[in-house]
Every structure is written in C-alpha cells, then in structure tokens.
Amino acid sequence: MLSKAGFEIVFATPQGKKALPDIRMLNGNGLGVFKGVLQARKDAIDAGIEMQTSQSFGDPLKYNDIYVDSFDALLLPGGHDKGVKEYLESEVLQGIVVVVDFFTA
C-alpha cells in the first residue's frame, strides 16, 4: 500500500542480507486448529510475494547504514518467526530508533 501511494520503500536487516518471510504464517502449516485465524489472508500473501520480488527487499541496507536524514519515516513491523528475536534484541537498531535519531525526529 505504501509503494502504491508513492512512497519509496527501503528495507534493512542486521547484516544487509535478504530477509526471509515467516513461512508458517503464509502456508498455515503447523498452526493446527488456529490455522483459520492465524494464517495470513490471501491479499497479505499476494502482497508478501510482490514485496519479495522488489529490488529493495532483495538488497536491504545494514542496520548500521540507517541514517535519519535519509528517511521521512520508519516502520517497524512485528512478526512471530525466530528471526524477530534478533530484530527485537538488536542494540544497533535500538540505538538508531530510540536513543539516537528517529524517536527524537
């Protein structure tokens, strides 16, 4: 939706490597009786596939290369997969978001 509204989207990961989606939420495998409630909707799955084919998603910045002056906004999506732990516990990302730049801006 942001891309379609004209925003340039830039992704970032700890080491600048392409992220992986939470496959379980996309395909519903392993969700048991909660599959109908927890699995991503078809429109979200389609959007995820489209996102994964974008150049920005395939070539993300490193967290250390995020500078507040280069961006108008910062979006920090959540998630459930194991990779989210590294995202939540990253001192580099916490410093960029809270202590240093974006929160103040």
N, CA, C and O atoms as a DFTB+ gen file, in Angstrom:
420 C
 N C O
     1  1       0.825      -1.195       0.000
     2  2       0.000       0.000       0.000
     3  2       0.866       1.255       0.000
     4  3       0.542       2.243      -0.658
     5  1       1.971       1.207       0.744
     6  2       2.845       2.377       0.785
     7  2       3.486       2.638      -0.574
     8  3       3.574       3.785      -1.012
     9  1       3.928       1.587      -1.230
    10  2       4.513       1.741      -2.571
    11  2       3.497       2.316      -3.540
    12  3       3.814       3.214      -4.320
    13  1       2.284       1.804      -3.492
    14  2       1.240       2.272      -4.401
    15  2       0.852       3.710      -4.113
    16  3       0.335       4.400      -4.991
    17  1       1.099       4.175      -2.875
    18  2       0.818       5.569      -2.517
    19  2       1.975       6.494      -2.896
    20  3       1.908       7.702      -2.665
    21  1       3.037       5.928      -3.479
    22  2       4.140       6.748      -3.959
    23  2       5.348       6.829      -3.045
    24  3       6.291       7.565      -3.335
    25  1       5.337       6.085      -1.943
    26  2       6.481       6.094      -1.044
    27  2       7.568       5.153      -1.551
    28  3       7.276       4.060      -2.037
    29  1       8.811       5.579      -1.435
    30  2       9.935       4.693      -1.733
    31  2      10.194       3.854      -0.483
    32  3      10.363       4.405       0.604
    33  1      10.228       2.563      -0.621
    34  2      10.414       1.656       0.498
    35  2      11.852       1.148       0.498
    36  3      12.365       0.693      -0.525
    37  1      12.488       1.233       1.653
    38  2      13.849       0.733       1.835
    39  2      13.817      -0.258       2.987
    40  3      13.303       0.053       4.061
    41  1      14.358      -1.436       2.772
    42  2      14.413      -2.453       3.810
    43  2      15.791      -2.458       4.443
    44  3      16.769      -2.032       3.828
    45  1      15.867      -2.946       5.688
    46  2      17.147      -3.070       6.373
    47  2      17.131      -4.348       7.202
    48  3      16.105      -4.727       7.766
    49  1      18.276      -4.999       7.266
    50  2      18.462      -6.196       8.077
    51  2      19.788      -6.053       8.822
    52  3      20.594      -5.187       8.483
    53  1      20.023      -6.888       9.825
    54  2      21.248      -6.720      10.622
    55  2      22.531      -6.666       9.798
    56  3      23.385      -5.812      10.038
    57  1      22.673      -7.562       8.839
    58  2      23.900      -7.631       8.046
    59  2      23.701      -7.244       6.582
    60  3      24.600      -7.430       5.762
    61  1      22.534      -6.710       6.257
    62  2      22.267      -6.326       4.876
    63  2      21.971      -7.508       3.971
    64  3      22.112      -7.410       2.752
    65  1      21.562      -8.628       4.559
    66  2      21.204      -9.808       3.775
    67  2      19.684      -9.885       3.651
    68  3      18.955      -9.451       4.543
    69  1      19.220     -10.437       2.544
    70  2      17.789     -10.552       2.281
    71  2      17.097     -11.317       3.404
    72  3      17.569     -12.374       3.822
    73  1      15.994     -10.789       3.883
    74  2      15.220     -11.421       4.950
    75  2      14.365     -12.552       4.379
    76  3      14.134     -12.634       3.173
    77  1      13.911     -13.404       5.265
    78  2      13.010     -14.490       4.894
    79  2      11.650     -14.261       5.542
    80  3      11.576     -13.825       6.691
    81  1      10.588     -14.546       4.823
    82  2       9.250     -14.376       5.420
    83  2       8.961     -15.489       6.426
    84  3       9.644     -16.513       6.446
    85  1       7.964     -15.282       7.242
    86  2       7.504     -16.294       8.189
    87  2       6.638     -17.281       7.406
    88  3       5.432     -17.087       7.255
    89  1       7.271     -18.331       6.918
    90  2       6.610     -19.294       6.041
    91  2       5.387     -19.912       6.700
    92  3       4.378     -20.146       6.035
    93  1       5.463     -20.179       7.996
    94  2       4.338     -20.812       8.685
    95  2       3.080     -19.938       8.609
    96  3       1.975     -20.452       8.431
    97  1       3.246     -18.644       8.741
    98  2       2.085     -17.754       8.653
    99  2       1.548     -17.670       7.222
   100  3       0.363     -17.416       7.010
   101  1       2.426     -17.885       6.251
   102  2       1.989     -17.827       4.861
   103  2       1.287     -19.106       4.414
   104  3       0.264     -19.049       3.731
   105  1       1.839     -20.267       4.802
   106  2       1.241     -21.516       4.317
   107  2       0.324     -22.195       5.339
   108  3      -0.417     -23.113       4.986
   109  1       0.366     -21.761       6.582
   110  2      -0.521     -22.299       7.607
   111  2      -0.087     -23.623       8.202
   112  3      -0.730     -24.120       9.126
   113  1       0.992     -24.210       7.693
   114  2       1.456     -25.489       8.218
   115  2       1.905     -25.365       9.664
   116  3       2.661     -24.459      10.015
   117  1       1.433     -26.284      10.499
   118  2       1.830     -26.298      11.898
   119  2       0.992     -25.413      12.806
   120  3       1.275     -25.323      14.001
   121  1      -0.012     -24.769      12.281
   122  2      -0.843     -23.883      13.100
   123  2      -2.034     -24.601      13.723
   124  3      -2.763     -24.031      14.535
   125  1      -2.223     -25.860      13.330
   126  2      -3.285     -26.671      13.917
   127  2      -4.662     -26.053      13.785
   128  3      -5.018     -25.506      12.741
   129  1      -5.432     -26.149      14.858
   130  2      -6.821     -25.665      14.836
   131  2      -6.907     -24.145      14.695
   132  3      -7.976     -23.608      14.406
   133  1      -5.789     -23.455      14.899
   134  2      -5.778     -21.988      14.806
   135  2      -5.433     -21.482      13.403
   136  3      -5.355     -20.275      13.175
   137  1      -5.228     -22.415      12.466
   138  2      -4.829     -22.036      11.107
   139  2      -5.759     -20.979      10.508
   140  3      -5.290     -19.999       9.929
   141  1      -7.050     -21.170      10.642
   142  2      -8.007     -20.237      10.045
   143  2      -7.912     -18.829      10.604
   144  3      -8.266     -17.866       9.925
   145  1      -7.440     -18.703      11.824
   146  2      -7.343     -17.398      12.477
   147  2      -5.955     -16.778      12.285
   148  3      -5.832     -15.565      12.110
   149  1      -4.909     -17.616      12.317
   150  2      -3.540     -17.108      12.313
   151  2      -2.906     -16.976      10.929
   152  3      -2.065     -16.103      10.713
   153  1      -3.302     -17.832       9.999
   154  2      -2.675     -17.783       8.683
   155  2      -2.984     -16.461       8.002
   156  3      -4.080     -15.916       8.135
   157  1      -2.013     -15.961       7.280
   158  2      -2.184     -14.702       6.554
   159  2      -3.316     -14.828       5.534
   160  3      -3.530     -15.885       4.941
   161  1      -4.031     -13.722       5.351
   162  2      -5.082     -13.683       4.334
   163  2      -4.444     -13.737       2.945
   164  3      -3.258     -13.448       2.788
   165  1      -5.235     -14.106       1.948
   166  2      -4.717     -14.224       0.586
   167  2      -4.130     -12.903       0.093
   168  3      -3.090     -12.902      -0.567
   169  1      -4.776     -11.785       0.403
   170  2      -4.246     -10.498      -0.066
   171  2      -2.897     -10.197       0.581
   172  3      -2.028      -9.595      -0.049
   173  1      -2.718     -10.613       1.834
   174  2      -1.429     -10.410       2.503
   175  2      -0.357     -11.325       1.909
   176  3       0.796     -10.923       1.753
   177  1      -0.742     -12.543       1.583
   178  2       0.197     -13.470       0.940
   179  2       0.629     -12.917      -0.407
   180  3       1.817     -12.923      -0.729
   181  1      -0.322     -12.441      -1.196
   182  2      -0.009     -11.853      -2.504
   183  2       0.901     -10.642      -2.357
   184  3       1.839     -10.471      -3.136
   185  1       0.629      -9.797      -1.360
   186  2       1.474      -8.617      -1.118
   187  2       2.881      -9.044      -0.703
   188  3       3.866      -8.425      -1.105
   189  1       2.971     -10.107       0.102
   190  2       4.285     -10.609       0.519
   191  2       5.095     -11.125      -0.649
   192  3       6.302     -10.898      -0.722
   193  1       4.438     -11.818      -1.561
   194  2       5.129     -12.313      -2.759
   195  2       5.617     -11.140      -3.598
   196  3       6.749     -11.143      -4.084
   197  1       4.764     -10.145      -3.764
   198  2       5.157      -8.948      -4.525
   199  2       6.334      -8.243      -3.848
   200  3       7.274      -7.819      -4.521
   201  1       6.284      -8.116      -2.528
   202  2       7.353      -7.460      -1.776
   203  2       8.679      -8.200      -1.969
   204  3       9.724      -7.580      -2.163
   205  1       8.623      -9.527      -1.913
   206  2       9.851     -10.317      -2.016
   207  2      10.518     -10.212      -3.382
   208  3      11.703     -10.516      -3.516
   209  1       9.775      -9.787      -4.389
   210  2      10.360      -9.638      -5.717
   211  2      10.921      -8.236      -5.958
   212  3      11.528      -7.982      -6.998
   213  1      10.722      -7.330      -5.004
   214  2      11.206      -5.959      -5.196
   215  2      12.723      -5.893      -5.015
   216  3      13.307      -6.660      -4.248
   217  1      13.334      -4.978      -5.722
   218  2      14.785      -4.805      -5.630
   219  2      15.191      -4.390      -4.225
   220  3      16.207      -4.862      -3.715
   221  1      14.422      -3.524      -3.593
   222  2      14.750      -3.049      -2.254
   223  2      14.743      -4.186      -1.234
   224  3      15.613      -4.241      -0.365
   225  1      13.779      -5.085      -1.332
   226  2      13.720      -6.219      -0.415
   227  2      14.910      -7.150      -0.638
   228  3      15.468      -7.700       0.311
   229  1      15.285      -7.317      -1.889
   230  2      16.387      -8.209      -2.228
   231  2      17.756      -7.649      -1.925
   232  3      18.732      -8.398      -1.883
   233  1      17.852      -6.347      -1.712
   234  2      19.136      -5.696      -1.455
   235  2      18.983      -4.700      -0.296
   236  3      19.103      -3.491      -0.493
   237  1      18.718      -5.215       0.914
   238  2      18.466      -4.314       2.048
   239  2      19.727      -3.622       2.560
   240  3      20.849      -4.065       2.312
   241  1      19.510      -2.534       3.272
   242  2      20.606      -1.868       3.977
   243  2      21.007      -2.687       5.204
   244  3      20.246      -3.529       5.680
   245  1      22.201      -2.428       5.700
   246  2      22.584      -2.928       7.025
   247  2      22.010      -1.949       8.039
   248  3      21.861      -0.763       7.745
   249  1      21.687      -2.440       9.233
   250  2      21.197      -1.542      10.276
   251  2      22.149      -0.365      10.478
   252  3      21.704       0.764      10.685
   253  1      23.447      -0.621      10.419
   254  2      24.432       0.447      10.631
   255  2      24.387       1.531       9.563
   256  3      24.952       2.609       9.749
   257  1      23.717       1.253       8.440
   258  2      23.650       2.222       7.347
   259  2      22.339       3.007       7.329
   260  3      22.025       3.668       6.339
   261  1      21.576       2.937       8.417
   262  2      20.327       3.692       8.520
   263  2      20.640       5.049       9.151
   264  3      21.149       5.123      10.269
   265  1      20.329       6.115       8.422
   266  2      20.554       7.479       8.925
   267  2      19.247       8.258       8.838
   268  3      18.587       8.263       7.799
   269  1      18.885       8.905       9.917
   270  2      17.593       9.592       9.996
   271  2      17.419      10.634       8.897
   272  3      16.304      10.829       8.413
   273  1      18.476      11.296       8.498
   274  2      18.371      12.335       7.473
   275  2      18.026      11.777       6.096
   276  3      17.656      12.532       5.197
   277  1      18.144      10.470       5.925
   278  2      17.857       9.847       4.630
   279  2      16.401       9.415       4.474
   280  3      15.991       8.995       3.392
   281  1      15.611       9.517       5.558
   282  2      14.263       8.974       5.536
   283  2      13.249       9.947       6.139
   284  3      13.585      10.773       6.988
   285  1      12.010       9.831       5.682
   286  2      10.918      10.619       6.232
   287  2      10.173       9.884       7.338
   288  3       9.500      10.506       8.159
   289  1      10.295       8.556       7.360
   290  2       9.575       7.755       8.350
   291  2      10.282       6.424       8.543
   292  3      11.124       6.014       7.744
   293  1       9.913       5.770       9.624
   294  2      10.459       4.460       9.946
   295  2       9.301       3.565      10.371
   296  3       8.537       3.921      11.268
   297  1       9.170       2.425       9.741
   298  2       8.124       1.467      10.070
   299  2       8.796       0.202      10.587
   300  3       9.651      -0.375       9.914
   301  1       8.409      -0.224      11.780
   302  2       8.983      -1.413      12.406
   303  2       7.890      -2.466      12.545
   304  3       7.189      -2.503      13.556
   305  1       7.741      -3.323      11.533
   306  2       6.694      -4.346      11.611
   307  2       7.052      -5.434      12.607
   308  3       8.225      -5.649      12.910
   309  1       6.055      -6.106      13.104
   310  2       6.270      -7.210      14.031
   311  2       6.343      -8.530      13.303
   312  3       6.472      -8.575      12.080
   313  1       6.260      -9.601      14.065
   314  2       6.304     -10.922      13.472
   315  2       6.367     -11.985      14.545
   316  3       6.394     -11.686      15.739
   317  1       6.388     -13.238      14.102
   318  2       6.372     -14.364      15.020
   319  2       7.553     -15.305      14.839
   320  3       7.848     -16.097      15.735
   321  1       8.225     -15.238      13.716
   322  2       9.261     -16.217      13.418
   323  2      10.515     -15.965      14.245
   324  3      10.657     -14.915      14.873
   325  1      11.421     -16.935      14.240
   326  2      12.636     -16.870      15.062
   327  2      13.492     -15.641      14.764
   328  3      14.134     -15.107      15.668
   329  1      13.510     -15.190      13.521
   330  2      14.317     -14.034      13.151
   331  2      13.910     -12.751      13.844
   332  3      14.699     -11.808      13.908
   333  1      12.704     -12.694      14.361
   334  2      12.227     -11.486      15.035
   335  2      13.014     -11.235      16.320
   336  3      13.169     -10.084      16.726
   337  1      13.507     -12.273      16.958
   338  2      14.275     -12.108      18.195
   339  2      15.504     -11.245      17.948
   340  3      15.798     -10.337      18.726
   341  1      16.218     -11.530      16.866
   342  2      17.404     -10.733      16.544
   343  2      17.022      -9.277      16.285
   344  3      17.737      -8.356      16.680
   345  1      15.909      -9.088      15.631
   346  2      15.390      -7.754      15.327
   347  2      15.054      -7.006      16.620
   348  3      15.437      -5.848      16.788
   349  1      14.348      -7.663      17.520
   350  2      13.935      -7.032      18.775
   351  2      15.106      -6.753      19.709
   352  3      15.097      -5.762      20.439
   353  1      16.117      -7.625      19.688
   354  2      17.233      -7.503      20.622
   355  2      18.433      -6.763      20.047
   356  3      19.449      -6.634      20.731
   357  1      18.350      -6.277      18.827
   358  2      19.479      -5.609      18.198
   359  2      19.776      -4.273      18.876
   360  3      18.979      -3.337      18.804
   361  1      20.923      -4.197      19.529
   362  2      21.318      -2.936      20.163
   363  2      21.581      -1.855      19.132
   364  3      21.350      -0.675      19.395
   365  1      22.065      -2.251      17.952
   366  2      22.294      -1.281      16.883
   367  2      20.962      -0.652      16.469
   368  3      20.851       0.571      16.388
   369  1      19.965      -1.478      16.210
   370  2      18.660      -0.961      15.800
   371  2      18.010      -0.153      16.924
   372  3      17.429       0.900      16.666
   373  1      18.100      -0.626      18.150
   374  2      17.546       0.118      19.279
   375  2      18.183       1.491      19.385
   376  3      17.494       2.477      19.647
   377  1      19.485       1.564      19.184
   378  2      20.180       2.851      19.247
   379  2      19.733       3.805      18.164
   380  3      19.593       5.004      18.403
   381  1      19.511       3.282      16.982
   382  2      19.073       4.112      15.863
   383  2      17.656       4.610      16.093
   384  3      17.354       5.777      15.842
   385  1      16.793       3.734      16.566
   386  2      15.377       4.069      16.710
   387  2      15.114       4.937      17.932
   388  3      14.496       5.995      17.817
   389  1      15.564       4.511      19.076
   390  2      15.157       5.143      20.321
   391  2      16.157       6.187      20.804
   392  3      15.800       7.345      21.022
   393  1      17.363       5.788      20.963
   394  2      18.321       6.647      21.647
   395  2      18.823       7.769      20.760
   396  3      18.984       8.902      21.214
   397  1      19.066       7.466      19.526
   398  2      19.797       8.427      18.710
   399  2      18.908       9.335      17.885
   400  3      18.841      10.536      18.148
   401  1      18.224       8.788      16.893
   402  2      17.700       9.645      15.856
   403  2      16.184       9.635      15.670
   404  3      15.532      10.658      15.879
   405  1      15.629       8.520      15.289
   406  2      14.251       8.503      14.813
   407  2      13.241       8.904      15.867
   408  3      12.300       9.637      15.564
   409  1      13.407       8.451      17.078
   410  2      12.442       8.788      18.116
   411  2      12.440      10.311      18.343
   412  3      11.377      10.918      18.470
   413  1      13.615      10.914      18.391
   414  2      13.726      12.352      18.578
   415  2      13.132      13.103      17.401
   416  3      12.405      14.080      17.584
   417  1      13.443      12.644      16.176
   418  2      12.942      13.306      14.973
   419  2      11.423      13.192      14.901
   420  3      10.810      13.689      13.956
